[in-house]
Amino acid sequence: MVSPQYTKEAQRSAAGPEKEIPSEEAAVKEEEDLTAEKEEKNTSSEEEIISPEEEEEQEEQEEKTHHSGFLFGGFPNISFVNLSDLQDGLGSTGRTRVKKKKKDSKPLIELKDIPAPHKIKEQLDEYVIGQEYAKKVISVAVYNHYKRGATNTMDQIEIEKSNMLMIGPTGSGKTYLVKTLAKILNVPLAIADATSLTEAGYIGDDIESVISKLLAAADNDVERAEQGIVFIDEIDKIAKKQNSNSRDVSGESVQQGMLRLLEGADVEVPVGAMSKNAMVPLTTVNTRNILFICGGAFPDLEEIIKQRLHKNTGIGYGADLKDKYDKDKSILEKVTVEDLKKFGMIPEFIGRLPIIYSLQGLTKDMLIQILREPKNAILKQYQKLLELDEVKLEFDDGALEAIAEKALEKDTGARALRAIIEEFMLDIMYEIPKDDNIGRVVITREYIEGTGGPIIDIRGSEE
């Protein structure tokens, strides 16, 4: 029989030596040491600096670890990947999708901030000479378009978009009118040339690249881009080719491809690049509230209109009306959807451009007005430049007429004016800074026609 004494000793032996109960002072010191040790570890981990070589080595090691993970906690060379996490961030192309930030549902352009049509036209008048009818049409259309976007009527009466088709000869001011409009409204503007657009998958700019340009113009702000304007020039160049057996990748196919953009669709576009081929994140832009304005010269459209009008005239008055239509400078104002279809525009495309209007070709008097009157007229710009050299610049009436006549000869409208002015102002702008005695320069018809020179007055002698 084992004695109780032996049992207690055996228990003490099995349990190990007795621990000394620490004093209160020792316990406090031990706690302070542990706290200091933890702080030291945290500080060292925060301040640890890794060299580029070490960082690269760590990345390689992490990659190896990723590809040689452990299955069920023990088997190497197999790892798990959360596919749903990957799919949330990547699309079919394997690129990151940038999600729109949720913002206040209030529209960027509020109804009270939209200028009335007459106010828009007043501001257009400061920069755009002539084209009174076109300015009135575009002012009303823009006002209605932004009213539509500022008031959500999708669950009530749906208001159609005010997309426009602008018809006018080269140099009549189509692009300038749209640029001025975007400046007045303070909205982003993208300008594209229809001749560079092709069906997706073919050489050329993808149709949706115009939205990429708009996003770039909006500094990659999606919400701002969705309130912008897209102007597609040379739209007549994508008319359907007649009697063609090959696939029309830059004509009818482009018109078909643009239908969803004009109507309103979600478009995936690259952020910070013009091409979807660029390996950059993609974002989604909705085109429902983007205003599309298409413009073109539409050569031969006048003949199509005249043929229709001649066909509709009575037998007895045909000859007189034929002469009338042949001399009618506003013949484009009589254009119909049927005329445009005959030209080569498909009905679905024209149907998404409900507002159709024309611009007049510029006359000599209009060109002289363009030289003189706009807020940023080319003559005013040169006068300001010479004013900085304390020289007064003047153009006499004969010089302005000669410049306008030369512009008409070039048959490129207002865009020829600057080139002509640049040509004749080059020597003057070069020589003026050489001589501090020059006080005034007068440009004359003789100088423009090459039969004389400008009038130069010495400082103090000018009238």
Secondary structure, DSSP 8 states (H G I E B T S, - for coil): ---HHHHHHHHHHHH-S------HHHHHHHHHHHHHHHHHHHHHHHS----HHHHHHHHHHHHHHHHT--BTTTBTT-----HHHHHHHB-TTS-BEE------SS-SS-GGGS--HHHHHHHHHHH--S-HHHHHHHHHHHHHHHHHHHS--TTSS------EEEE--TTSSHHHHHHHHHHHHT--EEEEEGGGEE-TTSSSEETTHHHHHHHHHTTT-HHHHTT-EEEEE-GGGG---TT--S--TTTHHHHHHHHHHHH--EEEEETT-S-TTS-S-EEEEE-TT-EEEEEE--TTHHHHHHHHHHHHS-TTTHHHHHHHHHT-TTGGGG--HHHHHHHT--HHHHHT--EEEE-----HHHHHHHHHSSTT-HHHHHHHHHHTTT-EEEE-HHHHHHHHHHHHHHT-TTHHHHHHHHHHHHHHHHHGGG-TTEEEEEE-HHHHHTSS--EEEETTT--
